[in-house]
Amino acid sequence: MPDQLHILRSARRQPTVPIRTDMISLQNISKQYGGNYLFRNLSLQIEDGHRVAFVGRNGAGKSTLMKIILGEVDSDAGQIVRSRFNSVGYLPQDSVYHAGRTLFEEAATAFDDLRRLHERVGELAREIEAVTARGGADAPELRELLTEMGRAQSIIEQQEGYAIDTKVKQVLSGLGFSEHDLTRMTEEFSGGWQMRIALAKLLLQEPTILMLDEPTNHLDIESLEWVEAYLKAYRGALVLVSHDSRFLDTLVERVIEISMGKATEYSGNYSSYLIQRDERRTVIEASLKNRQRAVESTTRFIERFRYKSTKARQVQSRIKRLEKMEDLAIEKEEQSISLDFPDPPRAGRVVMELENLTKSYGGHTVLQDISLTIERADRIALIGPNGSGKSTLARIIAGIETFQSGRRNPGHNALFSYYAQNTAEALDPNKTTLQTLDSVAPLKSPGELRTLLGCFLFTGDDAFKPVSVLSGGEKSRLALARMLLQPANLLILDEPTNHLDAQSKAILQSSLMRFPGAYVIVSHDRDFLAPLINKVAALRENSLRLYHGSVDEYLEGHRGEQAVAGESFPEKAALPSSHKNQKRKEAERRQDRYRRLKPLKDELARIEREIHGCEKRRGEMESAFSNQDTYQDEALIQALHIEYPEVTSRLASLYDAWAITEEEIDTITRND
């Protein structure tokens, strides 16, 4: 695999001119595909220490711009000016693979230059010893050797070359690798972990400009926080493409928005960019309205006096003015997804219950004695390290994955809807986008389905596109649209934002906030989860722990627990005693709450089982009443007339008891 560290020198295909250290300058860069411009006359500079984000919708050209800067893609026009002294490290979105070395050996290749310098110091030491043994203490040769050794040792010290092993272990640990992983061969790791290996090497190499394209896609929340802290202290320049708004807020000080073939620069972090962008669009909209009025007025004048010779000069003047106005047309705001979940039927208090569930693949146990209760008002974030079983557990909850032992108990009136990372790939490639929706909602009119497709950016003839020609992002949007046509009171969403741009993600988030049912979300996007979540289910080492509160509260508490436990091989800071006391009190409150709620929940479950039995019996009797053969048996019809009001009365009592028990549970939950 080619090394991900790109040293940009004069050999690159783009014209290169030596300039001052740590700088790349783009001058009037343009790039188009098939006549459609990604950007035109784009100019920007990346200087020492700059922290820049490229933002824009999917397909706007962010990754292409990165590759142009690297020299991997040629621009159609313009010039790139690079310093000869820069080193540029680049992490692509995917397609990275390592093999043939252990994890530690592969990561340590980041220090190949320093290792060679160490070897040279050893050679110099042997040469110095040989010269001294020959009695040449005053020989010029010895002075030259000592001078070279001094320089080599100085470089090693400046670059912390005597702590290579420690640095490698610290970075690998921060990215989620265990000590056991260090001796594993790199080809044993999956695609996501391969990307982490590449990222580890880049961080260890410390290039003067670090360019990362969606670096958060393959990280769990804890590793993401570590990378964020590491990059915050990074001494070089950063160029980032990411849909993680919190990640960008923490790290960048300039934002380049690529939209509709143009690039607009904003100063400040991502939140500041959003404010400035909205202010700019307000001004543009007002200007656009004024210009439209001027265009209409000018057009009326031209049409009225076009054929009057006395007005010919004025008409020609206004025609030129109109042409100039049209040239100044402002781009419209980009369209984004609009989501509206259908109202689900009301479920019972418990929507899903897992009891002592174990799941293995061959001899590898993924989940061990997992228990989880999902209640009607739960909004649960399912988090944990990559490979901990999050997606497996999501599929088990959705009922599409088997398990070896334990129980999966759907609640009263529970309906599920499941979206997974591979759901998009499971779409029928031979169907069109419209047929894909029609297959799950045949009672919807074509007009209604096309309206829904339009909300997901499928407009016009896109309705007749076969699934086989759609991009990965388009398939994901189509899969989400299909999910919306099926009412459910429990949503299971596995990385739903991976192919959504910032606007689409915000609208999905807003829709979930209004959703009246429960949901379980697998995601590492902290800002997306922040307003949605009231519980966190954390998977670690085959087991699951449930925390009440937000993702941020969980992360703060977990950092403290790690400090106390001394998790992972680099040393961690100790947890303050005041924080430990707070966590102990919180644990005591949770235990007390559990003791009070447990009998009520057990009673509610018993009531729901009896309601189910009574409703089933009432349905059987009503079927018997509608059957003419029943009336041929006088004893049977009399028995039914006696039993039916008893069952109906019992059901009314059970409904009342169900409502009272639910209210008691609600009271305890609210007060706590």
VOGU-3710 file (C-alpha; in Angstrom, 3 decimals, decimal comma):
1> mpdqlhilrs> 0,000/0,000/0,000  1,376/3,486/-0,821  2,273/5,439/2,295  -0,387/8,003/3,209  2,262/10,705/3,787  2,572/12,790/0,650  5,697/14,994/0,335  4,791/17,667/-2,208  7,792/18,678/-4,311  8,467/20,008/-7,819
11> arrqptvpir> 7,850/16,558/-9,312  4,089/17,072/-8,912  2,135/17,661/-12,086  0,738/21,052/-10,986  3,013/24,090/-11,545  5,047/24,587/-8,388  6,940/27,715/-7,337  9,133/27,897/-4,214  7,649/30,218/-1,603  8,058/30,704/2,124
21> tdmislqnis> 7,886/27,724/4,454  4,608/26,036/5,441  2,329/27,442/2,804  0,126/26,246/-0,076  -1,586/28,787/-2,283  -4,432/28,039/-4,723  -4,854/30,720/-7,386  -8,036/30,790/-9,516  -8,510/27,002/-9,482  -11,387/25,587/-11,556
31> kqyggnylfr> -12,615/22,003/-11,897  -15,505/20,586/-13,884  -16,879/17,200/-14,863  -19,109/16,865/-17,918  -19,587/20,609/-18,181  -20,713/20,990/-14,557  -18,339/23,031/-12,424  -17,553/21,856/-8,912  -15,853/25,217/-8,371  -14,600/28,071/-10,531
41> nlslqiedgh> -11,826/30,629/-9,924  -11,277/29,378/-6,393  -8,402/30,978/-4,477  -7,217/30,255/-0,943  -4,068/29,939/1,156  -3,092/27,394/3,774  -0,374/28,770/6,019  1,558/27,515/9,005  -0,840/26,612/11,817  -4,030/27,315/9,832
51> rvafvgrnga> -7,049/25,161/10,682  -9,491/25,013/7,794  -12,719/23,078/7,133  -14,141/22,395/3,677  -17,936/22,142/3,981  -20,804/21,646/1,543  -23,371/19,112/0,445  -22,350/15,620/-0,660  -20,900/15,815/-4,158  -20,020/19,509/-3,934
61> gkstlmkiil> -16,316/18,813/-4,524  -14,712/18,823/-1,072  -12,720/15,611/-1,569  -11,795/16,636/-5,115  -10,373/19,916/-3,823  -8,238/18,005/-1,334  -6,880/15,779/-4,115  -6,109/18,830/-6,263  -4,098/20,302/-3,383  -2,230/16,996/-3,096
71> gevdsdagqi> -1,583/16,829/-6,835  -3,520/13,574/-7,245  -6,107/15,305/-9,470  -5,373/18,019/-12,048  -7,340/21,250/-12,018  -8,724/22,537/-15,332  -7,396/26,039/-14,744  -5,402/28,027/-12,231  -2,150/27,459/-10,396  -1,064/25,821/-7,157
81> vrsrfnsvgy> 1,981/27,292/-5,424  3,643/25,067/-2,831  6,566/25,412/-0,487  9,374/22,970/-1,182  9,716/22,403/2,546  6,162/21,255/3,258  5,159/17,703/4,102  1,473/16,929/3,616  -0,240/13,979/5,280  -3,516/12,829/3,707
91> lpqdsvyhag> -6,184/10,429/5,000  -8,781/9,448/2,355  -12,323/8,397/3,212  -11,669/4,712/2,481  -9,682/2,175/0,419  -6,722/1,883/2,783  -5,214/-1,555/3,416  -2,165/-2,774/5,336  -0,619/-6,272/5,345  2,597/-8,084/6,079
101> rtlfeeaata> 3,467/-6,514/9,446  2,158/-6,559/12,977  0,122/-3,564/14,086  3,023/-2,174/16,120  5,506/-2,663/13,281  3,197/-0,957/10,761  2,550/2,046/13,017  6,264/2,335/13,775  7,040/2,775/10,059  6,066/6,398/10,664
111> fddlrrlher> 9,506/6,699/12,278  11,526/4,975/9,563  13,706/8,076/9,072  14,446/8,275/12,792  15,168/4,546/12,959  17,659/4,919/10,112  19,200/7,813/12,017  19,474/5,581/15,099  21,236/2,977/12,939  23,616/5,656/11,639
121> vgelareiea> 24,421/6,722/15,214  25,335/3,080/15,933  27,583/2,974/12,858  29,241/6,256/13,888  29,856/4,912/17,399  31,635/1,863/15,937  33,685/4,029/13,560  34,688/6,379/16,408  35,722/3,389/18,512  37,849/2,038/15,645
131> vtarggadap> 39,576/5,396/15,047  40,278/5,805/18,756  41,657/2,259/18,967  44,121/3,155/16,221  45,378/6,019/18,390  43,857/8,778/16,304  42,466/10,903/19,138  43,497/14,096/17,355  42,748/12,970/13,815  40,494/15,193/11,617
141> elrelltemg> 38,513/12,060/10,764  37,515/11,687/14,424  36,366/15,308/14,650  34,173/14,838/11,561  32,638/11,667/13,013  31,951/13,347/16,352  30,388/16,356/14,592  28,084/14,103/12,521  27,096/12,104/15,617  26,309/15,299/17,519
151> raqsiieqqe> 24,045/16,514/14,726  22,293/13,139/14,439  21,706/12,939/18,197  20,400/16,516/18,227  17,820/15,657/15,533  16,776/12,529/17,429  16,321/14,515/20,646  14,388/17,305/18,910  12,009/14,757/17,365  11,700/12,717/20,587
161> gyaidtkvkq> 13,382/9,828/18,806  14,264/8,097/22,068  10,563/7,587/22,896  9,368/5,971/19,649  7,862/2,857/21,259  6,018/4,895/23,882  4,573/7,312/21,297  3,408/4,454/19,060  1,637/2,738/21,952  0,003/5,963/23,146
171> vlsglgfseh> -1,428/6,821/19,725  -2,649/3,265/19,058  -4,278/3,147/22,480  -5,977/6,493/21,912  -7,429/5,173/18,658  -8,977/2,206/20,466  -6,438/-0,583/19,929  -5,722/-2,871/22,876  -2,321/-4,041/24,048  -3,163/-7,486/22,696
181> dltrmteefs> -3,678/-5,944/19,224  -0,052/-4,784/19,004  1,203/-8,209/17,932  -1,689/-9,001/15,543  -1,002/-8,925/11,796  -2,524/-5,871/10,127  -4,404/-7,952/7,538  -6,516/-9,354/10,389  -8,161/-5,946/10,937  -11,407/-4,891/9,212
191> ggwqmriala> -11,788/-1,848/6,957  -12,633/0,575/9,755  -9,632/-0,508/11,796  -7,436/-0,280/8,689  -8,391/3,403/8,471  -7,405/3,828/12,120  -3,984/2,332/11,384  -3,498/4,847/8,569  -4,600/7,677/10,862  -2,189/6,496/13,582
201> klllqeptil> 0,724/6,628/11,138  -0,199/10,147/10,033  -0,448/11,415/13,600  2,921/9,883/14,412  4,546/11,335/11,285  3,406/14,864/12,213  3,448/16,423/8,718  3,410/20,213/8,483  -0,070/20,073/6,872  -2,491/17,319/7,869
211> mldeptnhld> -5,454/16,742/5,519  -8,203/14,447/6,805  -11,249/13,485/4,723  -14,099/12,368/7,028  -11,729/11,058/9,740  -14,566/10,504/12,226  -16,442/7,952/10,074  -14,500/4,989/11,436  -14,155/6,085/15,072  -16,284/5,302/18,104
221> ieslewveay> -17,153/8,150/20,454  -14,297/7,593/22,905  -11,633/7,389/20,174  -13,173/10,430/18,506  -12,746/12,451/21,687  -9,120/11,365/21,945  -8,395/12,320/18,310  -10,103/15,663/18,868  -7,882/16,429/21,867  -4,760/15,259/19,999
231> lkayrgalvl> -5,492/17,465/16,979  -6,310/20,433/19,179  -2,700/20,339/20,398  -1,295/19,548/16,927  1,476/21,937/15,880  0,922/21,822/12,105  -1,859/23,062/9,846  -5,142/21,125/9,569  -7,487/20,799/6,601  -10,639/18,854/7,461
241> vshdsrfldt> -13,691/17,516/5,693  -16,269/16,322/8,201  -20,022/16,367/8,858  -19,356/16,227/12,616  -20,175/19,795/13,665  -18,725/19,449/17,168  -15,470/18,089/15,778  -15,197/21,120/13,482  -16,255/23,559/16,195  -13,401/22,373/18,395
251> lvervieism> -10,678/22,401/15,749  -11,164/24,916/12,931  -10,830/28,682/12,664  -11,759/29,089/8,983  -14,547/27,501/6,935  -14,561/27,235/3,133  -18,110/26,545/1,881  -18,215/24,890/-1,541  -21,653/25,310/-3,049  -23,110/25,577/-6,560
261> gkateysgny> -19,699/25,909/-8,178  -18,426/28,634/-5,857  -16,274/28,770/-2,751  -17,030/31,246/0,029  -14,686/31,776/2,965  -15,866/32,465/6,536  -13,715/33,227/9,567  -14,332/31,453/12,872  -15,418/27,926/13,760  -18,344/25,943/12,371
271> ssyliqrder> -21,007/27,521/14,610  -19,767/30,974/13,636  -19,942/29,925/9,975  -23,601/28,899/10,335  -24,491/32,322/11,796  -22,545/34,212/9,129  -24,004/32,040/6,357  -27,575/32,726/7,480  -26,867/36,455/7,702  -25,336/36,400/4,228
281> rtvieaslkn> -28,304/34,536/2,783  -30,711/37,052/4,314  -28,844/39,859/2,555  -28,728/37,883/-0,709  -32,473/37,165/-0,594  -33,255/40,860/-0,102  -30,891/41,773/-2,926  -32,462/39,125/-5,129  -35,962/40,543/-4,553  -34,780/44,069/-5,410
291> rqravesttr> -33,040/42,807/-8,523  -36,138/40,867/-9,590  -38,259/44,009/-9,319  -35,695/45,905/-11,410  -35,660/43,114/-14,016  -39,453/43,132/-14,269  -39,554/46,928/-14,604  -36,844/46,929/-17,262  -38,545/44,099/-19,178  -41,852/46,012/-19,240
301> fierfrykst> -40,102/49,126/-20,610  -38,377/47,114/-23,361  -41,585/45,377/-24,408  -43,519/48,679/-24,462  -41,037/50,788/-26,460  -39,079/48,165/-28,467  -40,502/49,360/-31,812  -40,529/53,124/-31,166  -37,643/54,800/-32,958  -37,645/57,710/-30,510
311> karqvqsrik> -36,950/55,261/-27,667  -34,387/53,078/-29,447  -31,394/54,350/-27,501  -33,157/53,916/-24,141  -34,339/50,421/-25,141  -30,808/49,322/-26,121  -29,452/50,754/-22,868  -31,976/48,809/-20,827  -31,349/45,595/-22,788  -27,657/45,831/-21,878
321> rlekmedlai> -28,576/46,567/-18,263  -30,900/43,547/-18,224  -28,162/41,292/-19,581  -25,835/42,520/-16,870  -28,479/41,885/-14,197  -28,982/38,323/-15,380  -25,231/37,735/-15,235  -25,351/38,726/-11,564  -27,977/36,141/-10,605  -27,404/34,715/-7,122
331> ekeeqsisld> -27,433/31,002/-6,427  -30,450/29,654/-4,598  -30,176/27,952/-1,243  -29,618/24,242/-1,651  -32,484/21,860/-1,112  -32,446/19,517/1,880  -34,331/16,520/3,182  -37,615/17,013/5,003  -38,719/14,118/7,204  -42,080/13,441/8,783
341> fpdppragrv> -42,499/10,144/10,624  -46,032/8,698/10,531  -47,901/8,582/13,843  -47,304/5,147/15,391  -49,864/3,123/17,361  -49,516/3,492/21,129  -47,352/0,756/22,619  -47,338/-0,601/26,150  -44,980/0,650/28,820  -42,290/-1,845/27,748
351> vmelenltks> -41,670/-1,965/23,984  -38,863/-4,524/24,079  -37,161/-6,600/26,757  -33,977/-8,632/26,373  -33,120/-11,091/29,152  -29,715/-12,770/29,641  -29,073/-12,807/25,917  -25,870/-14,343/24,513  -24,664/-14,139/20,915  -21,621/-15,831/19,394
361> ygghtvlqdi> -20,115/-16,203/15,948  -18,328/-19,538/15,877  -16,105/-19,580/18,942  -16,170/-15,791/19,347  -18,663/-14,458/21,904  -19,902/-10,970/20,992  -22,608/-10,509/23,645  -22,699/-12,282/27,016  -25,807/-12,314/29,292  -27,116/-9,008/27,915
371> sltieradri> -30,273/-7,624/29,523  -32,012/-4,453/28,341  -35,500/-3,039/28,806  -36,698/-0,451/26,270  -39,637/1,591/27,497  -42,098/3,608/25,469  -40,448/6,982/26,136  -36,835/5,788/25,829  -34,393/7,457/23,479  -31,315/5,265/23,761
381> aligpngsgk> -27,849/5,765/22,285  -26,143/2,408/21,751  -22,410/3,086/21,915  -19,145/1,219/22,391  -15,839/0,512/20,660  -15,908/-0,693/17,056  -16,394/-4,456/17,068  -18,124/-4,479/20,463  -21,400/-5,773/18,981  -23,484/-2,596/18,565
391> stlariiagi> -24,800/-3,489/15,112  -25,353/-7,102/16,167  -27,428/-6,004/19,156  -29,400/-3,571/16,965  -30,274/-6,421/14,578  -31,333/-8,639/17,491  -33,617/-5,890/18,821  -35,082/-5,525/15,319  -35,702/-9,300/15,191  -33,498/-10,056/12,179
401> etfqsgrrnp> -30,550/-11,669/13,994  -30,627/-14,961/15,896  -28,884/-15,624/19,214  -27,742/-18,664/21,177  -29,467/-18,172/24,531  -31,649/-15,750/26,459  -35,018/-14,205/25,656  -36,244/-11,427/23,360  -39,708/-10,263/24,462  -41,512/-7,663/22,295
411> ghnalfsyya> -43,890/-5,524/24,320  -47,629/-5,024/23,995  -48,610/-3,603/20,584  -44,937/-3,089/19,617  -44,098/-2,307/15,979  -40,476/-2,030/14,792  -38,736/-0,201/11,973  -35,057/-0,850/11,277  -32,446/1,099/9,328  -28,926/-0,287/9,020
421> qntaealdpn> -25,679/0,669/7,348  -26,218/-2,111/4,785  -29,968/-1,558/4,335  -29,242/0,565/1,279  -27,265/-2,258/-0,328  -30,199/-4,641/0,207  -32,496/-2,585/-2,050  -33,622/-4,331/-5,238  -31,271/-2,968/-7,931  -33,809/-3,662/-10,689
431> kttlqtldsv> -36,521/-1,441/-9,224  -36,788/2,289/-9,735  -36,833/4,666/-6,801  -40,611/5,033/-7,196  -41,158/1,259/-7,354  -39,012/0,840/-4,218  -41,427/3,000/-2,228  -44,537/1,545/-3,901  -43,489/-1,977/-2,844  -43,923/-1,083/0,852
441> aplkspgelr> -46,866/1,336/0,469  -49,084/0,087/-2,382  -52,060/2,131/-1,138  -50,187/5,414/-1,587  -50,775/7,241/-4,850  -47,835/7,846/-7,236  -48,176/11,553/-6,513  -47,770/11,011/-2,764  -44,748/8,787/-3,294  -43,115/11,268/-5,663
451> tllgcflftg> -43,655/14,019/-3,106  -41,808/11,923/-0,527  -39,020/11,237/-3,038  -38,735/14,975/-3,609  -38,170/15,482/0,112  -35,165/13,158/-0,234  -33,701/15,086/-3,191  -35,095/12,739/-5,873  -36,767/15,182/-8,253  -38,222/14,951/-11,748
461> ddafkpvsvl> -37,016/11,914/-13,676  -35,091/10,695/-10,601  -38,307/8,837/-9,722  -37,610/6,476/-12,632  -33,914/5,911/-11,939  -33,063/2,260/-11,252  -31,525/1,621/-7,851  -28,505/0,058/-9,566  -27,239/3,461/-10,794  -27,627/5,298/-7,480
471> sggeksrlal> -24,616/6,335/-5,396  -24,124/5,051/-1,849  -25,526/8,264/-0,390  -28,573/8,190/-2,689  -29,318/4,583/-1,743  -29,140/5,501/1,945  -31,596/8,363/1,461  -33,945/6,067/-0,450  -33,754/3,473/2,340  -34,656/6,169/4,890
481> armllqpanl> -37,597/7,281/2,734  -38,863/3,703/2,557  -38,601/3,376/6,329  -40,819/6,446/6,785  -43,736/4,768/5,035  -44,009/2,080/7,699  -45,527/3,231/11,028  -43,580/2,033/14,071  -43,314/2,840/17,769  -39,700/1,620/18,054
491> lildeptnhl> -37,080/2,800/15,575  -33,716/1,027/15,432  -31,232/3,208/13,532  -27,685/2,024/12,854  -25,475/4,971/11,788  -28,324/6,847/10,036  -26,258/9,993/9,375  -23,292/8,440/7,562  -24,424/9,601/4,104  -26,281/12,759/5,095
501> daqskailqs> -24,894/16,257/4,720  -25,170/18,790/7,555  -28,569/20,170/6,512  -30,135/16,753/6,007  -28,749/15,542/9,323  -30,254/18,546/11,130  -33,696/17,842/9,664  -33,525/14,152/10,595  -32,547/15,208/14,100  -35,487/17,611/14,305
511> slmrfpgayv> -37,907/14,914/13,109  -36,646/12,438/15,709  -37,155/15,050/18,425  -40,855/15,169/17,422  -41,219/11,394/17,071  -43,625/10,108/19,770  -42,252/6,567/20,039  -38,999/5,060/21,307  -35,764/4,664/19,414  -32,338/3,070/19,692
521> ivshdrdfla> -29,599/4,834/17,717  -26,106/3,544/16,961  -24,026/6,630/16,201  -20,740/8,336/17,065  -22,029/11,811/16,150  -22,217/13,592/19,520  -24,022/16,733/18,321  -26,602/14,636/16,488  -27,262/12,567/19,628  -27,094/15,440/22,153
531> plinkvaalr> -30,741/16,676/22,030  -32,221/13,238/21,329  -30,940/10,911/24,046  -32,148/10,246/27,598  -30,319/6,939/28,130  -27,005/5,446/27,015  -26,508/1,700/26,550  -22,739/1,132/26,548  -21,262/-2,116/25,224  -17,829/-3,094/26,464
541> enslrlyhgs> -16,121/-6,484/26,745  -19,267/-8,462/25,764  -21,425/-6,833/28,466  -23,856/-3,924/28,548  -24,450/-1,166/31,084  -27,372/1,260/30,968  -26,853/4,886/32,040  -29,592/7,463/32,588  -28,801/10,835/31,083  -27,277/12,374/27,961
551> vdeyleghrg> -24,325/11,169/25,921  -22,188/14,030/27,241  -23,001/13,055/30,842  -22,095/9,463/30,073  -18,790/10,459/28,466  -17,839/12,645/31,420  -18,594/9,860/33,870  -16,866/7,221/31,753  -13,675/9,270/31,572  -13,671/9,294/35,352
561> eqavagesfp> -14,269/5,537/35,547  -11,369/4,946/33,132  -9,089/7,065/35,290  -9,954/5,076/38,415  -9,673/1,713/36,675  -6,472/2,663/34,807  -7,887/1,357/31,525  -5,670/0,817/28,432  -1,918/0,638/28,438  -0,939/4,367/28,535
571> ekaalpsshk> -1,348/5,925/31,966  -4,490/7,968/32,640  -5,123/10,894/34,950  -6,703/10,164/38,322  -10,378/10,943/38,895  -11,004/13,756/41,418  -12,489/12,478/44,692  -15,434/14,885/44,437  -16,332/13,361/41,091  -16,106/9,841/42,550
581> nqkrkeaerr> -18,502/10,818/45,340  -20,910/12,239/42,805  -20,820/9,028/40,760  -21,393/6,950/43,901  -24,461/9,027/44,832  -25,806/8,727/41,296  -25,381/4,956/41,451  -27,236/4,824/44,774  -30,101/6,867/43,302  -30,319/4,535/40,313
591> qdryrrlkpl> -30,425/1,490/42,601  -33,196/3,033/44,738  -35,143/3,946/41,620  -34,774/0,395/40,317  -36,053/-1,094/43,620  -39,197/1,045/43,450  -39,857/0,550/39,759  -39,169/-3,187/39,492  -42,391/-4,449/41,160  -44,492/-1,904/39,269
601> kdelariere> -42,990/-2,937/35,943  -43,504/-6,609/36,766  -47,147/-5,892/37,592  -47,568/-3,914/34,380  -46,135/-6,800/32,364  -48,565/-9,221/34,091  -51,505/-6,911/33,311  -50,465/-6,641/29,668  -50,268/-10,432/29,376  -53,776/-10,796/30,820
611> ihgcekrrge> -55,076/-8,031/28,529  -53,630/-9,898/25,580  -55,371/-13,108/26,670  -58,720/-11,388/27,230  -58,553/-9,522/23,921  -57,786/-12,772/22,160  -60,739/-14,522/23,860  -63,082/-11,609/23,077  -62,058/-11,823/19,422  -62,783/-15,561/19,369
621> mesafsnqdt> -66,243/-15,033/20,833  -67,028/-12,215/18,394  -66,024/-14,525/15,528  -68,347/-17,198/16,976  -71,236/-14,703/17,176  -70,790/-13,885/13,488  -70,848/-17,579/12,514  -74,354/-18,947/11,749  -73,352/-22,454/12,865  -72,936/-21,191/16,445
631> yqdealiqal> -76,686/-20,595/16,735  -77,400/-24,260/15,992  -75,869/-25,121/19,401  -78,148/-23,647/22,063  -75,856/-24,549/24,999  -72,879/-22,921/23,292  -74,696/-19,694/22,477  -75,966/-19,412/26,075  -72,453/-19,951/27,439  -71,099/-17,293/25,101
641> hieypevtsr> -73,753/-14,792/26,173  -72,739/-15,360/29,810  -68,953/-15,247/29,201  -68,834/-12,261/26,821  -69,917/-9,553/29,329  -67,599/-11,091/31,950  -64,611/-10,835/29,601  -65,608/-7,311/28,532  -65,937/-6,209/32,158  -62,603/-7,822/33,045
651> laslydawai> -60,941/-6,006/30,154  -62,296/-2,662/31,386  -60,852/-3,350/34,851  -57,513/-4,370/33,353  -57,341/-1,208/31,232  -57,940/0,876/34,381  -55,286/-1,032/36,315  -52,868/-0,646/33,394  -53,404/3,140/33,325  -52,987/3,483/37,117
661> teeeidtitr> -49,774/1,429/37,150  -48,372/3,417/34,234  -49,136/6,661/36,067  -47,305/5,426/39,170  -44,265/4,565/37,043  -44,452/7,964/35,321  -44,543/9,726/38,685  -41,408/7,968/39,936  -39,622/8,592/36,622  -40,505/12,303/36,559
671> nd> -39,569/12,927/40,197  -36,190/11,247/39,741
//
